Amino acid sequence: MTDDNVTPSSRGEGTESAFVVFKPYPLQVGHRIFIESGPRHGDWEVIGVGERKVRLRCPFTGREVEWDRFCYLVEEKYGRWPHPE
C-alpha cells in the first residue's frame, strides 16, 4: 500500500502526521462479534480465548473454528510519527 500524500520531507522523525493505531481487541468468552468483510465474514460467538488463538462458533450452523487471534480495534490519530517509544 502506498500513500500518495507522503513526501520525503514528511517522513522526518518527530513530525506531525496522520497514522493508524492497531491494538489487539480484548475478546472474552461470550462476546458476540460481527466480522464485516473477508473470508471470516459474518456473525460469531466467542467460545474460547487463548494467548494466541481464538475459538468461535457460528450462531446459525453451530460450526466451530479456531483461528490465530486477529481482531483489532483501529483508530486514526494525528500527532507525532514515527511514534515515540
Contacts in CASP RR format, 6 or more apart in sequence:
PFRMAT RR
TARGET T0000
AUTHOR 0000-0000-0000
METHOD contacts of the structure
MODEL  1
MTDDNVTPSSRGEGTESAFVVFKPYPLQVGHRIFIESGPRHGDWEVIGVG
ERKVRLRCPFTGREVEWDRFCYLVEEKYGRWPHPE
10 17 0 8 1.000
13 82 0 8 1.000
14 80 0 8 1.000
14 81 0 8 1.000
14 82 0 8 1.000
14 84 0 8 1.000
15 80 0 8 1.000
15 81 0 8 1.000
16 78 0 8 1.000
16 79 0 8 1.000
16 80 0 8 1.000
16 81 0 8 1.000
17 78 0 8 1.000
17 79 0 8 1.000
17 81 0 8 1.000
18 76 0 8 1.000
18 77 0 8 1.000
18 78 0 8 1.000
18 79 0 8 1.000
18 81 0 8 1.000
19 76 0 8 1.000
19 77 0 8 1.000
19 78 0 8 1.000
19 79 0 8 1.000
19 81 0 8 1.000
19 83 0 8 1.000
20 74 0 8 1.000
20 75 0 8 1.000
20 76 0 8 1.000
20 77 0 8 1.000
21 74 0 8 1.000
21 75 0 8 1.000
21 76 0 8 1.000
21 77 0 8 1.000
22 72 0 8 1.000
22 73 0 8 1.000
22 74 0 8 1.000
23 72 0 8 1.000
23 73 0 8 1.000
24 69 0 8 1.000
24 71 0 8 1.000
24 72 0 8 1.000
24 73 0 8 1.000
25 71 0 8 1.000
25 72 0 8 1.000
25 73 0 8 1.000
27 33 0 8 1.000
27 46 0 8 1.000
27 49 0 8 1.000
27 54 0 8 1.000
27 69 0 8 1.000
27 71 0 8 1.000
28 46 0 8 1.000
28 49 0 8 1.000
29 46 0 8 1.000
29 47 0 8 1.000
29 48 0 8 1.000
29 49 0 8 1.000
30 45 0 8 1.000
30 46 0 8 1.000
30 47 0 8 1.000
31 45 0 8 1.000
31 46 0 8 1.000
32 43 0 8 1.000
32 44 0 8 1.000
32 45 0 8 1.000
32 46 0 8 1.000
32 59 0 8 1.000
33 43 0 8 1.000
33 44 0 8 1.000
33 45 0 8 1.000
33 46 0 8 1.000
33 56 0 8 1.000
33 71 0 8 1.000
34 42 0 8 1.000
34 43 0 8 1.000
34 44 0 8 1.000
35 41 0 8 1.000
35 42 0 8 1.000
35 44 0 8 1.000
36 42 0 8 1.000
40 67 0 8 1.000
40 70 0 8 1.000
43 58 0 8 1.000
43 59 0 8 1.000
43 60 0 8 1.000
44 56 0 8 1.000
44 57 0 8 1.000
44 58 0 8 1.000
44 59 0 8 1.000
45 56 0 8 1.000
45 57 0 8 1.000
45 58 0 8 1.000
45 59 0 8 1.000
46 54 0 8 1.000
46 55 0 8 1.000
46 56 0 8 1.000
47 55 0 8 1.000
47 56 0 8 1.000
47 57 0 8 1.000
47 64 0 8 1.000
48 54 0 8 1.000
48 55 0 8 1.000
48 56 0 8 1.000
49 55 0 8 1.000
49 69 0 8 1.000
50 69 0 8 1.000
52 68 0 8 1.000
52 69 0 8 1.000
53 66 0 8 1.000
53 67 0 8 1.000
53 68 0 8 1.000
53 69 0 8 1.000
54 66 0 8 1.000
54 67 0 8 1.000
54 68 0 8 1.000
54 69 0 8 1.000
54 70 0 8 1.000
54 71 0 8 1.000
55 64 0 8 1.000
55 65 0 8 1.000
55 66 0 8 1.000
56 64 0 8 1.000
56 65 0 8 1.000
56 66 0 8 1.000
56 67 0 8 1.000
57 63 0 8 1.000
57 64 0 8 1.000
57 65 0 8 1.000
58 64 0 8 1.000
58 65 0 8 1.000
END
